[in-house]
């Protein structure tokens, strides 16, 4: 028996040392998730500065079924 189940919710995490790279990773994943009928529900992001002054960016993106 073949049973097909759809993903209704999905949370993905991204990280990068450059904000532009983080945005690019998220945009690419948005396009991929559109193919499985998921759209962005919310985005949460943070920036951390290390003791050496280097910035580190992270984001959590919550996708939901259309």
Biopython code that builds the backbone (N, CA, C, O; Angstrom):
import numpy as np
from Bio.PDB.StructureBuilder import StructureBuilder

atoms = [
    (1, "UNK", "N", (0.844, -1.177, 0.000)),
    (1, "UNK", "CA", (0.000, 0.000, 0.000)),
    (1, "UNK", "C", (0.894, 1.246, 0.000)),
    (1, "UNK", "O", (1.867, 1.320, 0.751)),
    (2, "UNK", "N", (0.564, 2.193, -0.823)),
    (2, "UNK", "CA", (1.316, 3.434, -0.943)),
    (2, "UNK", "C", (0.538, 4.548, -0.245)),
    (2, "UNK", "O", (-0.606, 4.839, -0.595)),
    (3, "UNK", "N", (1.174, 5.157, 0.735)),
    (3, "UNK", "CA", (0.521, 6.227, 1.489)),
    (3, "UNK", "C", (1.354, 7.499, 1.358)),
    (3, "UNK", "O", (2.559, 7.490, 1.606)),
    (4, "UNK", "N", (0.713, 8.569, 0.975)),
    (4, "UNK", "CA", (1.383, 9.843, 0.772)),
    (4, "UNK", "C", (1.003, 10.804, 1.892)),
    (4, "UNK", "O", (-0.178, 11.076, 2.109)),
    (5, "UNK", "N", (2.011, 11.319, 2.606)),
    (5, "UNK", "CA", (1.755, 12.291, 3.662)),
    (5, "UNK", "C", (2.445, 13.599, 3.310)),
    (5, "UNK", "O", (3.561, 13.604, 2.792)),
    (6, "UNK", "N", (1.782, 14.689, 3.591)),
    (6, "UNK", "CA", (2.314, 15.998, 3.283)),
    (6, "UNK", "C", (2.918, 16.629, 4.534)),
    (6, "UNK", "O", (2.428, 16.436, 5.647)),
    (7, "UNK", "N", (3.970, 17.370, 4.331)),
    (7, "UNK", "CA", (4.578, 18.126, 5.424)),
    (7, "UNK", "C", (3.723, 19.371, 5.650)),
    (7, "UNK", "O", (3.443, 20.117, 4.712)),
    (8, "UNK", "N", (3.311, 19.589, 6.893)),
    (8, "UNK", "CA", (2.469, 20.747, 7.196)),
    (8, "UNK", "C", (3.254, 21.860, 7.882)),
    (8, "UNK", "O", (2.951, 23.040, 7.706)),
    (9, "UNK", "N", (4.254, 21.484, 8.654)),
    (9, "UNK", "CA", (5.107, 22.435, 9.371)),
    (9, "UNK", "C", (6.550, 21.966, 9.269)),
    (9, "UNK", "O", (6.844, 20.771, 9.287)),
    (10, "UNK", "N", (7.439, 22.945, 9.161)),
    (10, "UNK", "CA", (8.862, 22.616, 9.068)),
    (10, "UNK", "C", (9.645, 23.827, 9.565)),
    (10, "UNK", "O", (9.375, 24.955, 9.154)),
    (11, "UNK", "N", (10.614, 23.595, 10.450)),
    (11, "UNK", "CA", (11.469, 24.669, 10.937)),
    (11, "UNK", "C", (12.891, 24.354, 10.493)),
    (11, "UNK", "O", (13.388, 23.247, 10.701)),
    (12, "UNK", "N", (13.537, 25.337, 9.883)),
    (12, "UNK", "CA", (14.910, 25.154, 9.422)),
    (12, "UNK", "C", (15.789, 26.234, 10.037)),
    (12, "UNK", "O", (15.349, 27.360, 10.269)),
    (13, "UNK", "N", (17.040, 25.866, 10.295)),
    (13, "UNK", "CA", (17.996, 26.763, 10.930)),
    (13, "UNK", "C", (19.142, 27.063, 9.974)),
    (13, "UNK", "O", (19.607, 26.189, 9.242)),
    (14, "UNK", "N", (19.587, 28.314, 9.994)),
    (14, "UNK", "CA", (20.646, 28.768, 9.104)),
    (14, "UNK", "C", (21.660, 29.563, 9.910)),
    (14, "UNK", "O", (21.320, 30.175, 10.922)),
    (15, "UNK", "N", (22.920, 29.548, 9.449)),
    (15, "UNK", "CA", (23.954, 30.336, 10.116)),
    (15, "UNK", "C", (25.021, 30.751, 9.117)),
    (15, "UNK", "O", (25.257, 30.068, 8.121)),
    (16, "UNK", "N", (25.659, 31.876, 9.396)),
    (16, "UNK", "CA", (26.697, 32.394, 8.519)),
    (16, "UNK", "C", (27.454, 33.513, 9.230)),
    (16, "UNK", "O", (26.956, 34.121, 10.178)),
    (17, "UNK", "N", (28.655, 33.762, 8.753)),
    (17, "UNK", "CA", (29.437, 34.881, 9.283)),
    (17, "UNK", "C", (29.133, 36.177, 8.542)),
    (17, "UNK", "O", (29.530, 37.253, 8.989)),
    (18, "UNK", "N", (28.431, 36.085, 7.413)),
    (18, "UNK", "CA", (28.062, 37.274, 6.638)),
    (18, "UNK", "C", (26.553, 37.314, 6.469)),
    (18, "UNK", "O", (25.933, 36.304, 6.137)),
    (19, "UNK", "N", (25.964, 38.479, 6.697)),
    (19, "UNK", "CA", (24.529, 38.634, 6.595)),
    (19, "UNK", "C", (24.035, 38.335, 5.178)),
    (19, "UNK", "O", (22.994, 37.701, 5.011)),
    (20, "UNK", "N", (24.760, 38.778, 4.174)),
    (20, "UNK", "CA", (24.359, 38.541, 2.787)),
    (20, "UNK", "C", (24.319, 37.041, 2.474)),
    (20, "UNK", "O", (23.436, 36.584, 1.748)),
    (21, "UNK", "N", (25.268, 36.280, 3.015)),
    (21, "UNK", "CA", (25.279, 34.829, 2.801)),
    (21, "UNK", "C", (24.087, 34.163, 3.492)),
    (21, "UNK", "O", (23.493, 33.227, 2.957)),
    (22, "UNK", "N", (23.749, 34.649, 4.670)),
    (22, "UNK", "CA", (22.599, 34.107, 5.396)),
    (22, "UNK", "C", (21.314, 34.353, 4.600)),
    (22, "UNK", "O", (20.486, 33.454, 4.457)),
    (23, "UNK", "N", (21.156, 35.562, 4.089)),
    (23, "UNK", "CA", (19.979, 35.900, 3.283)),
    (23, "UNK", "C", (19.898, 35.027, 2.043)),
    (23, "UNK", "O", (18.812, 34.593, 1.658)),
    (24, "UNK", "N", (21.035, 34.766, 1.417)),
    (24, "UNK", "CA", (21.075, 33.929, 0.211)),
    (24, "UNK", "C", (20.653, 32.497, 0.539)),
    (24, "UNK", "O", (19.869, 31.903, -0.201)),
    (25, "UNK", "N", (21.160, 31.938, 1.634)),
    (25, "UNK", "CA", (20.794, 30.574, 2.043)),
    (25, "UNK", "C", (19.289, 30.465, 2.288)),
    (25, "UNK", "O", (18.651, 29.503, 1.860)),
    (26, "UNK", "N", (18.737, 31.447, 2.970)),
    (26, "UNK", "CA", (17.302, 31.431, 3.275)),
    (26, "UNK", "C", (16.484, 31.550, 1.995)),
    (26, "UNK", "O", (15.505, 30.824, 1.821)),
    (27, "UNK", "N", (16.865, 32.442, 1.107)),
    (27, "UNK", "CA", (16.141, 32.625, -0.162)),
    (27, "UNK", "C", (16.145, 31.353, -0.999)),
    (27, "UNK", "O", (15.128, 30.985, -1.586)),
    (28, "UNK", "N", (17.286, 30.689, -1.050)),
    (28, "UNK", "CA", (17.379, 29.438, -1.809)),
    (28, "UNK", "C", (16.451, 28.381, -1.219)),
    (28, "UNK", "O", (15.797, 27.649, -1.962)),
    (29, "UNK", "N", (16.388, 28.296, 0.111)),
    (29, "UNK", "CA", (15.534, 27.298, 0.746)),
    (29, "UNK", "C", (14.061, 27.635, 0.582)),
    (29, "UNK", "O", (13.228, 26.733, 0.492)),
    (30, "UNK", "N", (13.728, 28.914, 0.542)),
    (30, "UNK", "CA", (12.337, 29.316, 0.296)),
    (30, "UNK", "C", (11.890, 28.790, -1.056)),
    (30, "UNK", "O", (10.784, 28.263, -1.176)),
    (31, "UNK", "N", (12.726, 28.924, -2.072)),
    (31, "UNK", "CA", (12.391, 28.436, -3.417)),
    (31, "UNK", "C", (12.218, 26.925, -3.425)),
    (31, "UNK", "O", (11.298, 26.411, -4.061)),
    (32, "UNK", "N", (13.084, 26.215, -2.733)),
    (32, "UNK", "CA", (12.990, 24.753, -2.658)),
    (32, "UNK", "C", (11.684, 24.343, -1.971)),
    (32, "UNK", "O", (10.999, 23.428, -2.427)),
    (33, "UNK", "N", (11.347, 25.020, -0.881)),
    (33, "UNK", "CA", (10.141, 24.661, -0.134)),
    (33, "UNK", "C", (8.855, 25.033, -0.854)),
    (33, "UNK", "O", (7.804, 24.454, -0.583)),
    (34, "UNK", "N", (8.926, 25.989, -1.766)),
    (34, "UNK", "CA", (7.745, 26.309, -2.575)),
    (34, "UNK", "C", (7.316, 25.100, -3.397)),
    (34, "UNK", "O", (6.127, 24.900, -3.642)),
    (35, "UNK", "N", (8.283, 24.298, -3.818)),
    (35, "UNK", "CA", (7.994, 23.115, -4.628)),
    (35, "UNK", "C", (7.185, 22.084, -3.848)),
    (35, "UNK", "O", (6.454, 21.295, -4.447)),
    (36, "UNK", "N", (7.305, 22.077, -2.527)),
    (36, "UNK", "CA", (6.517, 21.148, -1.707)),
    (36, "UNK", "C", (5.387, 21.887, -0.979)),
    (36, "UNK", "O", (4.885, 21.442, 0.054)),
    (37, "UNK", "N", (5.009, 23.027, -1.556)),
    (37, "UNK", "CA", (3.853, 23.817, -1.120)),
    (37, "UNK", "C", (3.961, 24.354, 0.302)),
    (37, "UNK", "O", (2.970, 24.402, 1.030)),
    (38, "UNK", "N", (5.157, 24.754, 0.693)),
    (38, "UNK", "CA", (5.353, 25.398, 1.985)),
    (38, "UNK", "C", (5.698, 26.861, 1.773)),
    (38, "UNK", "O", (6.414, 27.209, 0.834)),
    (39, "UNK", "N", (5.194, 27.705, 2.636)),
    (39, "UNK", "CA", (5.532, 29.126, 2.573)),
    (39, "UNK", "C", (6.033, 29.568, 3.943)),
    (39, "UNK", "O", (5.804, 28.894, 4.948)),
    (40, "UNK", "N", (6.714, 30.701, 3.972)),
    (40, "UNK", "CA", (7.281, 31.218, 5.217)),
    (40, "UNK", "C", (6.158, 31.695, 6.129)),
    (40, "UNK", "O", (5.302, 32.485, 5.730)),
    (41, "UNK", "N", (6.181, 31.199, 7.356)),
    (41, "UNK", "CA", (5.210, 31.630, 8.370)),
    (41, "UNK", "C", (5.853, 32.681, 9.281)),
    (41, "UNK", "O", (5.227, 33.686, 9.616)),
    (42, "UNK", "N", (7.110, 32.441, 9.677)),
    (42, "UNK", "CA", (7.804, 33.416, 10.515)),
    (42, "UNK", "C", (9.312, 33.216, 10.412)),
    (42, "UNK", "O", (9.798, 32.146, 10.043)),
    (43, "UNK", "N", (10.028, 34.274, 10.747)),
    (43, "UNK", "CA", (11.488, 34.248, 10.741)),
    (43, "UNK", "C", (11.969, 34.864, 12.048)),
    (43, "UNK", "O", (11.481, 35.911, 12.475)),
    (44, "UNK", "N", (12.925, 34.205, 12.670)),
    (44, "UNK", "CA", (13.545, 34.700, 13.892)),
    (44, "UNK", "C", (15.049, 34.728, 13.649)),
    (44, "UNK", "O", (15.609, 33.763, 13.129)),
    (45, "UNK", "N", (15.705, 35.817, 14.018)),
    (45, "UNK", "CA", (17.136, 35.896, 13.734)),
    (45, "UNK", "C", (17.887, 36.517, 14.908)),
    (45, "UNK", "O", (17.318, 37.232, 15.732)),
    (46, "UNK", "N", (19.187, 36.219, 14.955)),
    (46, "UNK", "CA", (20.043, 36.759, 16.003)),
    (46, "UNK", "C", (21.419, 37.067, 15.435)),
    (46, "UNK", "O", (21.826, 36.513, 14.414)),
    (47, "UNK", "N", (22.124, 37.959, 16.113)),
    (47, "UNK", "CA", (23.507, 38.254, 15.777)),
    (47, "UNK", "C", (24.326, 38.160, 17.053)),
    (47, "UNK", "O", (23.923, 38.656, 18.105)),
    (48, "UNK", "N", (25.459, 37.529, 16.948)),
    (48, "UNK", "CA", (26.361, 37.385, 18.088)),
    (48, "UNK", "C", (27.708, 37.988, 17.706)),
    (48, "UNK", "O", (28.185, 37.771, 16.592)),
    (49, "UNK", "N", (28.319, 38.731, 18.600)),
    (49, "UNK", "CA", (29.655, 39.281, 18.376)),
    (49, "UNK", "C", (30.618, 38.561, 19.315)),
    (49, "UNK", "O", (30.438, 38.569, 20.533)),
    (50, "UNK", "N", (31.636, 37.942, 18.734)),
    (50, "UNK", "CA", (32.603, 37.199, 19.545)),
    (50, "UNK", "C", (33.534, 38.163, 20.279)),
    (50, "UNK", "O", (33.514, 39.369, 20.032)),
    (51, "UNK", "N", (34.344, 37.623, 21.175)),
    (51, "UNK", "CA", (35.296, 38.443, 21.921)),
    (51, "UNK", "C", (36.300, 39.117, 20.994)),
    (51, "UNK", "O", (36.843, 40.174, 21.316)),
    (52, "UNK", "N", (36.542, 38.501, 19.843)),
    (52, "UNK", "CA", (37.469, 39.079, 18.857)),
    (52, "UNK", "C", (36.795, 40.121, 17.974)),
    (52, "UNK", "O", (37.447, 40.724, 17.121)),
    (53, "UNK", "N", (35.496, 40.340, 18.168)),
    (53, "UNK", "CA", (34.775, 41.340, 17.385)),
    (53, "UNK", "C", (34.163, 40.796, 16.107)),
    (53, "UNK", "O", (33.620, 41.568, 15.317)),
    (54, "UNK", "N", (34.233, 39.482, 15.879)),
    (54, "UNK", "CA", (33.641, 38.887, 14.672)),
    (54, "UNK", "C", (32.143, 38.699, 14.880)),
    (54, "UNK", "O", (31.695, 38.301, 15.955)),
    (55, "UNK", "N", (31.392, 38.987, 13.848)),
    (55, "UNK", "CA", (29.934, 38.837, 13.905)),
    (55, "UNK", "C", (29.528, 37.466, 13.381)),
    (55, "UNK", "O", (30.137, 36.927, 12.456)),
    (56, "UNK", "N", (28.488, 36.920, 13.993)),
    (56, "UNK", "CA", (27.955, 35.626, 13.599)),
    (56, "UNK", "C", (26.433, 35.751, 13.552)),
    (56, "UNK", "O", (25.813, 36.160, 14.533)),
    (57, "UNK", "N", (25.837, 35.405, 12.426)),
    (57, "UNK", "CA", (24.400, 35.542, 12.225)),
    (57, "UNK", "C", (23.735, 34.175, 12.186)),
    (57, "UNK", "O", (24.293, 33.226, 11.636)),
    (58, "UNK", "N", (22.539, 34.070, 12.769)),
    (58, "UNK", "CA", (21.765, 32.833, 12.690)),
    (58, "UNK", "C", (20.288, 33.187, 12.543)),
    (58, "UNK", "O", (19.840, 34.266, 12.932)),
    (59, "UNK", "N", (19.543, 32.235, 11.964)),
    (59, "UNK", "CA", (18.114, 32.456, 11.779)),
    (59, "UNK", "C", (17.389, 31.117, 11.833)),
    (59, "UNK", "O", (17.924, 30.079, 11.445)),
    (60, "UNK", "N", (16.154, 31.174, 12.327)),
    (60, "UNK", "CA", (15.230, 30.042, 12.306)),
    (60, "UNK", "C", (14.044, 30.471, 11.453)),
    (60, "UNK", "O", (13.439, 31.515, 11.696)),
    (61, "UNK", "N", (13.717, 29.663, 10.460)),
    (61, "UNK", "CA", (12.607, 29.982, 9.560)),
    (61, "UNK", "C", (11.542, 28.890, 9.713)),
    (61, "UNK", "O", (11.822, 27.702, 9.550)),
    (62, "UNK", "N", (10.319, 29.319, 10.029)),
    (62, "UNK", "CA", (9.208, 28.394, 10.205)),
    (62, "UNK", "C", (8.399, 28.414, 8.911)),
    (62, "UNK", "O", (7.871, 29.451, 8.511)),
    (63, "UNK", "N", (8.310, 27.251, 8.265)),
    (63, "UNK", "CA", (7.528, 27.107, 7.038)),
    (63, "UNK", "C", (6.230, 26.384, 7.380)),
    (63, "UNK", "O", (6.222, 25.486, 8.222)),
    (64, "UNK", "N", (5.131, 26.772, 6.729)),
    (64, "UNK", "CA", (3.833, 26.128, 6.917)),
    (64, "UNK", "C", (3.210, 25.846, 5.551)),
    (64, "UNK", "O", (3.509, 26.519, 4.565)),
    (65, "UNK", "N", (2.345, 24.847, 5.514)),
    (65, "UNK", "CA", (1.648, 24.514, 4.279)),
    (65, "UNK", "C", (0.729, 25.661, 3.867)),
    (65, "UNK", "O", (0.151, 26.340, 4.716)),
    (66, "UNK", "N", (0.604, 25.865, 2.581)),
    (66, "UNK", "CA", (-0.265, 26.929, 2.051)),
    (66, "UNK", "C", (-1.706, 26.623, 2.318)),
    (66, "UNK", "O", (-2.582, 27.404, 1.946)),
]
sb = StructureBuilder()
sb.init_structure("model")
sb.init_model(0)
sb.init_chain("A")
sb.init_seg("    ")
for serial, (resi, resn, name, xyz) in enumerate(atoms, 1):
    if name == "N":
        sb.init_residue(resn, " ", resi, " ")
    sb.init_atom(name, np.array(xyz, "f"), 0.0, 1.0, " ", f" {name:<3s}", serial, name[0])
structure = sb.get_structure()
